[in-house]
Amino acid sequence: ADAGSISGAADRLDMAKSAVSKRLSDLEARLGVSLMTRSTRRLSLTDAGTEFYEQCIRILADVDAAEEDVADASTELSGAIRIAAPLSFGLQHLGPALVEFMQLHPAVNVMMDFNDRQIDLVAEGFDLGIRIAKLDNSTLIARKLAPVRILICASPAYWAAHGRPEKPADLKQHVALRYTLGAQRNWTFTAADGTRGSVTVPTLHSANNGTFIRDAAVAGLAVVRLPAFIVHEQITAGELEPVLLDYRWNDIFAWAVYPQTHRVPARVRTLINFLAEAFGDTPYWEECLTEL
């Protein structure tokens, strides 16, 4: 699959083309499916072949990782890790965790890029990306770091002036500050009974950074729909008040994503495990909701 042809694979394996072809045929016969479509010049994976290939890649990566873990058990982690992360989450939450990681592993060279645009990790040479999203299918490997609850908030002064909504449809009578990167104009929700719906809230202002939108909401300008990790301190301080907590507003996850390669460096795997433990299944930024 990587070489694109029988002859290319034979060259890489230093084997006869007939031997490679027979191994492929034997594998397909054992599985009972066609893994590759043959043409005169090139092989291409079938759907079954693609699924099998991707699982095999992950298995080989796990074997490599196991060997590295044993070999590196008594060796200090070192080398560079290039990381891309969204700005608000990166500065508020990833940054402090990375500082602790760097203190634990001083020979690791962390190179950070804080940017809200979705970076092409492979094309731009990154080892690791942090994504706050519902992930689409891709060639990247993903590790779930933490759940991210989405909240509807405004300042106490705003609610006092305009009234607190009792159901999602009431939001049509308000104005919103909208996050523009990948955000839909309609706010989708799921009720406690599983009923799904959406509401379109008139937009007053918009920006491509959640921290700016949060600060504008604290000033009483409008209603916002933002992740709990951006607004948790303001909720605890009483500067923002969440509403409609019986509804879930298209919650997402924080992910660590990295290119699909045969060998993931021990320093990258160690960092991913460290972040997953630091945030966890019940991240600290949701503690602001326990008293509500």
RODO-2510 file (C-alpha; in nm, 4 decimals, decimal comma):
residues 292
     n   res          X          Y          Z
     1     a     0,0000     0,0000     0,0000
     2     d     0,2825     0,2420     0,0853
     3     a     0,4828     0,1579    -0,2272
     4     g     0,1818     0,1684    -0,4590
     5     s     0,2796    -0,1369    -0,6604
     6     i     0,3989    -0,4960    -0,6358
     7     s     0,7357    -0,4070    -0,7869
     8     g     0,7799    -0,1130    -0,5513
     9     a     0,7039    -0,3309    -0,2490
    10     a     0,9396    -0,5989    -0,3791
    11     d     1,2218    -0,3442    -0,4078
    12     r     1,1616    -0,2209    -0,0518
    13     l     1,1500    -0,5758     0,0872
    14     d     1,4340    -0,7031    -0,1347
    15     m     1,2100    -0,9866    -0,2515
    16     a     1,0977    -1,1249    -0,5839
    17     k     0,7790    -0,9686    -0,7237
    18     s     0,6222    -1,3118    -0,7497
    19     a     0,6780    -1,3714    -0,3764
    20     v     0,5145    -1,0403    -0,2826
    21     s     0,2204    -1,1091    -0,5125
    22     k     0,1728    -1,4555    -0,3629
    23     r     0,1815    -1,3214    -0,0063
    24     l    -0,0831    -1,0651    -0,0925
    25     s    -0,3008    -1,3277    -0,2613
    26     d    -0,2592    -1,5642     0,0342
    27     l    -0,3605    -1,2888     0,2761
    28     e    -0,6719    -1,2030     0,0752
    29     a    -0,7642    -1,5712     0,0548
    30     r    -0,7262    -1,6128     0,4302
    31     l    -0,9371    -1,3030     0,5042
    32     g    -1,1925    -1,3800     0,2348
    33     v    -1,1915    -1,0228     0,0995
    34     s    -1,0192    -0,8239    -0,1730
    35     l    -0,7725    -0,5824    -0,0146
    36     m    -0,6397    -0,4131    -0,3275
    37     t    -0,7599    -0,3247    -0,6740
    38     r    -0,5018    -0,4038    -0,9426
    39     s    -0,4329    -0,1975    -1,2505
    40     t    -0,1519    -0,2170    -1,5025
    41     r     0,0474     0,0537    -1,3260
    42     r    -0,0702     0,0806    -0,9678
    43     l    -0,2447    -0,0878    -0,6784
    44     s    -0,5103     0,0926    -0,4744
    45     l    -0,6745    -0,0123    -0,1488
    46     t    -1,0360    -0,1261    -0,1433
    47     d    -1,2598    -0,0089     0,1428
    48     a    -1,1862    -0,3331     0,3297
    49     g    -0,8173    -0,2905     0,2501
    50     t    -0,8146     0,0652     0,3829
    51     e    -0,9724    -0,0416     0,7110
    52     f    -0,7342    -0,3369     0,7482
    53     y    -0,4328    -0,1209     0,6589
    54     e    -0,5202     0,1475     0,9152
    55     q    -0,5673    -0,1095     1,1914
    56     c    -0,2376    -0,2763     1,1012
    57     i    -0,0593     0,0602     1,1129
    58     r    -0,1943     0,1198     1,4644
    59     i    -0,0907    -0,2303     1,5743
    60     l     0,2615    -0,1821     1,4391
    61     a     0,2797     0,1560     1,6131
    62     d     0,1755    -0,0067     1,9406
    63     v     0,4461    -0,2724     1,9005
    64     d     0,7053    -0,0030     1,8309
    65     a     0,5808     0,1938     2,1304
    66     a     0,6073    -0,1112     2,3564
    67     e     0,9654    -0,1698     2,2426
    68     e     1,0485     0,1979     2,2954
    69     d     0,8962     0,1953     2,6433
    70     v     1,1221    -0,0912     2,7461
    71     a     1,4301     0,0603     2,5814
    72     d     1,3633     0,4089     2,7183
    73     a     1,2616     0,3063     3,0701
    74     s     1,5996     0,4052     3,2111
    75     t     1,6711     0,6824     2,9619
    76     e     1,5894     1,0504     3,0122
    77     l     1,3383     1,1891     2,7634
    78     s     1,4962     1,4355     2,5209
    79     g     1,4436     1,5990     2,1844
    80     a     1,1992     1,8467     2,0336
    81     i     0,8187     1,8370     2,0310
    82     r     0,6452     2,0801     1,7959
    83     i     0,2896     2,1429     1,9189
    84     a     0,0011     2,3379     1,7642
    85     a    -0,2856     2,4428     1,9915
    86     p    -0,5786     2,6883     1,9881
    87     l    -0,5007     3,0189     2,1555
    88     s    -0,7488     3,0392     2,4452
    89     f    -0,7272     2,6756     2,5547
    90     g    -0,3532     2,6799     2,4963
    91     l    -0,2807     2,9778     2,7183
    92     q    -0,5331     2,9050     2,9937
    93     h    -0,4974     2,5290     3,0328
    94     l    -0,2397     2,3674     2,8070
    95     g     0,0293     2,6232     2,8970
    96     p     0,0366     2,5533     3,2733
    97     a     0,0340     2,1771     3,2091
    98     l     0,3232     2,2109     2,9622
    99     v     0,5262     2,4140     3,2115
   100     e     0,4898     2,1304     3,4629
   101     f     0,5848     1,8761     3,1949
   102     m     0,8935     2,0775     3,0992
   103     q     0,9981     2,0925     3,4630
   104     l     0,9675     1,7135     3,4884
   105     h     1,1561     1,6581     3,1602
   106     p     1,4109     1,9407     3,1208
   107     a     1,5841     1,7775     2,8224
   108     v     1,2666     1,7937     2,6109
   109     n     1,2510     2,0973     2,3841
   110     v     0,8868     2,2129     2,3594
   111     m     0,8108     2,4351     2,0594
   112     m     0,4602     2,5851     2,0814
   113     d     0,2416     2,7466     1,8172
   114     f    -0,0734     2,9052     1,9628
   115     n    -0,3159     2,9611     1,6773
   116     d    -0,6926     2,9224     1,6351
   117     r    -0,6650     2,8111     1,2717
   118     q    -0,6562     2,4355     1,2079
   119     i    -0,2972     2,3600     1,1148
   120     d    -0,1977     2,0830     0,8763
   121     l     0,0330     1,8890     1,1096
   122     v     0,1998     1,6840     0,8379
   123     a     0,2531     1,9660     0,5881
   124     e     0,3839     2,2069     0,8532
   125     g     0,5974     1,9567     1,0416
   126     f     0,4192     1,9359     1,3780
   127     d     0,4486     1,6363     1,6091
   128     l     0,1262     1,7014     1,7989
   129     g    -0,1884     1,9091     1,7717
   130     i    -0,4541     1,9915     2,0296
   131     r    -0,8048     2,0120     1,8825
   132     i    -1,1241     2,1258     2,0563
   133     a    -1,3857     1,9769     1,8270
   134     k    -1,5887     1,6862     1,7021
   135     l    -1,3253     1,5262     1,4853
   136     d    -1,3914     1,4404     1,1228
   137     n    -1,2401     1,1308     0,9679
   138     s    -0,8758     1,1953     0,8881
   139     t    -0,5380     1,0283     0,8559
   140     l    -0,4422     1,1544     1,2040
   141     i    -0,4393     0,9423     1,5178
   142     a    -0,6504     1,0941     1,7967
   143     r    -0,6405     1,0515     2,1764
   144     k    -0,9276     1,1930     2,3792
   145     l    -0,7999     1,4229     2,6559
   146     a    -1,1153     1,5590     2,8214
   147     p    -1,4827     1,6399     2,7653
   148     v    -1,5672     2,0032     2,6937
   149     r    -1,9132     2,1240     2,7912
   150     i    -2,0620     2,4163     2,5998
   151     l    -2,2454     2,6803     2,8053
   152     i    -2,4853     2,9654     2,7338
   153     c    -2,3816     3,2656     2,9459
   154     a    -2,4275     3,6372     2,9983
   155     s    -2,3460     3,8835     3,2728
   156     p    -2,5863     3,9268     3,5679
   157     a    -2,6497     4,2848     3,4496
   158     y    -2,7465     4,1613     3,1028
   159     w    -2,9917     3,9032     3,2425
   160     a    -3,1384     4,1640     3,4777
   161     a    -3,1986     4,3996     3,1863
   162     h    -3,3258     4,1495     2,9292
   163     g    -3,4643     3,8561     3,1278
   164     r    -3,3319     3,5019     3,1717
   165     p    -3,4480     3,2506     2,9075
   166     e    -3,6484     2,9538     3,0367
   167     k    -3,6307     2,7524     2,7147
   168     p    -3,4032     2,7633     2,4074
   169     a    -3,6630     2,9413     2,1915
   170     d    -3,6484     3,2398     2,4316
   171     l    -3,2952     3,3102     2,3059
   172     k    -3,4459     3,4486     1,9845
   173     q    -3,5338     3,7596     2,1857
   174     h    -3,1691     3,8202     2,2777
   175     v    -2,8513     3,9144     2,0924
   176     a    -2,5353     3,7062     2,0727
   177     l    -2,1627     3,7451     2,0450
   178     r    -2,0533     3,4804     1,7936
   179     y    -1,7297     3,2842     1,7605
   180     t    -1,6629     3,2840     1,3870
   181     l    -1,4139     2,9980     1,3360
   182     g    -1,6238     2,6969     1,2437
   183     a    -1,9242     2,8149     1,4419
   184     q    -2,2696     2,7773     1,2950
   185     r    -2,5160     3,0606     1,3283
   186     n    -2,7773     2,8309     1,4793
   187     w    -2,7175     2,6888     1,8281
   188     t    -2,8061     2,3193     1,8419
   189     f    -2,9113     2,1543     2,1667
   190     t    -3,0308     1,8290     2,3201
   191     a    -3,3012     1,8321     2,5872
   192     a    -3,2980     1,6062     2,8929
   193     d    -3,5412     1,3679     2,7200
   194     g    -3,3114     1,3363     2,4177
   195     t    -3,5091     1,5709     2,1939
   196     r    -3,2815     1,7668     1,9612
   197     g    -3,3393     2,1154     1,8241
   198     s    -3,1737     2,4408     1,7298
   199     v    -3,2279     2,8108     1,7754
   200     t    -3,0918     3,1045     1,5778
   201     v    -2,9867     3,3928     1,8006
   202     p    -2,9439     3,7360     1,6364
   203     t    -2,5731     3,8280     1,6246
   204     l    -2,4576     4,1660     1,7470
   205     h    -2,0785     4,1213     1,7338
   206     s    -1,8400     3,8420     1,6301
   207     a    -1,4738     3,7491     1,6653
   208     n    -1,2363     3,4614     1,5974
   209     n    -1,1165     3,4384     1,9583
   210     g    -1,3199     3,3053     2,2510
   211     t    -1,1396     3,5071     2,5191
   212     f    -1,2361     3,8348     2,3511
   213     i    -1,5986     3,7201     2,3228
   214     r    -1,6007     3,6171     2,6893
   215     d    -1,4677     3,9560     2,8021
   216     a    -1,7304     4,1348     2,5931
   217     a    -1,9986     3,9206     2,7598
   218     v    -1,8636     4,0102     3,1048
   219     a    -1,9076     4,3753     3,0033
   220     g    -2,2779     4,3031     2,9494
   221     l    -2,2903     4,3325     2,5710
   222     a    -2,4721     4,0117     2,4789
   223     v    -2,5195     3,6369     2,5272
   224     v    -2,2377     3,3947     2,4438
   225     r    -2,2113     3,0233     2,3668
   226     l    -1,8648     2,9166     2,4798
   227     p    -1,6760     2,6166     2,6202
   228     a    -1,6671     2,5862     2,9979
   229     f    -1,2858     2,6068     2,9949
   230     i    -1,3067     2,9674     2,8719
   231     v    -1,5743     3,0951     3,1124
   232     h    -1,5249     2,8856     3,4293
   233     e    -1,3327     3,1516     3,6242
   234     q    -1,5881     3,4206     3,5379
   235     i    -1,8754     3,1915     3,6439
   236     t    -1,7034     3,1208     3,9768
   237     a    -1,6454     3,4948     4,0273
   238     g    -2,0104     3,5762     3,9487
   239     e    -1,9189     3,7802     3,6404
   240     l    -2,1077     3,5423     3,4090
   241     e    -2,4158     3,3328     3,4770
   242     p    -2,4913     3,0190     3,2726
   243     v    -2,8522     2,9414     3,1814
   244     l    -3,0488     2,6485     3,0382
   245     l    -2,8225     2,3959     3,2105
   246     d    -3,0825     2,1214     3,1604
   247     y    -2,9897     2,1301     2,7919
   248     r    -2,6644     2,0149     2,6318
   249     w    -2,5352     2,2536     2,3666
   250     n    -2,3480     2,0272     2,1253
   251     d    -2,0709     1,9363     2,3704
   252     i    -1,7304     1,8461     2,2264
   253     f    -1,3947     1,7055     2,3394
   254     a    -1,0338     1,8114     2,3724
   255     w    -0,8136     1,5817     2,1613
   256     a    -0,4463     1,5202     2,1097
   257     v    -0,3895     1,4393     1,7424
   258     y    -0,0707     1,3316     1,5714
   259     p     0,0394     1,2016     1,2303
   260     q    -0,0054     0,8331     1,1546
   261     t     0,3505     0,7031     1,1566
   262     h     0,5124     0,3732     1,2404
   263     r     0,7021     0,5227     1,5331
   264     v     0,5781     0,7875     1,7735
   265     p     0,8676     0,9187     1,9857
   266     a     0,8552     0,8318     2,3548
   267     r     0,8597     1,2014     2,4450
   268     v     0,5390     1,2613     2,2433
   269     r     0,3606     0,9582     2,3899
   270     t     0,4658     1,0580     2,7411
   271     l     0,3320     1,4099     2,6893
   272     i    -0,0034     1,2834     2,5584
   273     n    -0,0426     1,0544     2,8614
   274     f     0,0548     1,3413     3,0906
   275     l    -0,2101     1,5724     2,9415
   276     a    -0,4824     1,3067     2,9571
   277     e    -0,4116     1,2584     3,3266
   278     a    -0,3893     1,6333     3,3921
   279     f    -0,7358     1,7045     3,2474
   280     g    -0,9226     1,3760     3,2973
   281     d    -1,2826     1,2658     3,2488
   282     t    -1,4099     1,5397     3,4845
   283     p    -1,1848     1,8379     3,4107
   284     y    -1,1348     2,1039     3,6741
   285     w    -1,2915     2,3727     3,4558
   286     e    -1,6342     2,2130     3,5096
   287     e    -1,6146     2,2519     3,8888
   288     c    -1,7797     2,5933     3,8432
   289     l    -2,1071     2,4087     3,7709
   290     t    -2,1212     2,2003     4,0895
   291     e    -2,2657     2,4817     4,3010
   292     l    -2,5333     2,5789     4,0447
***
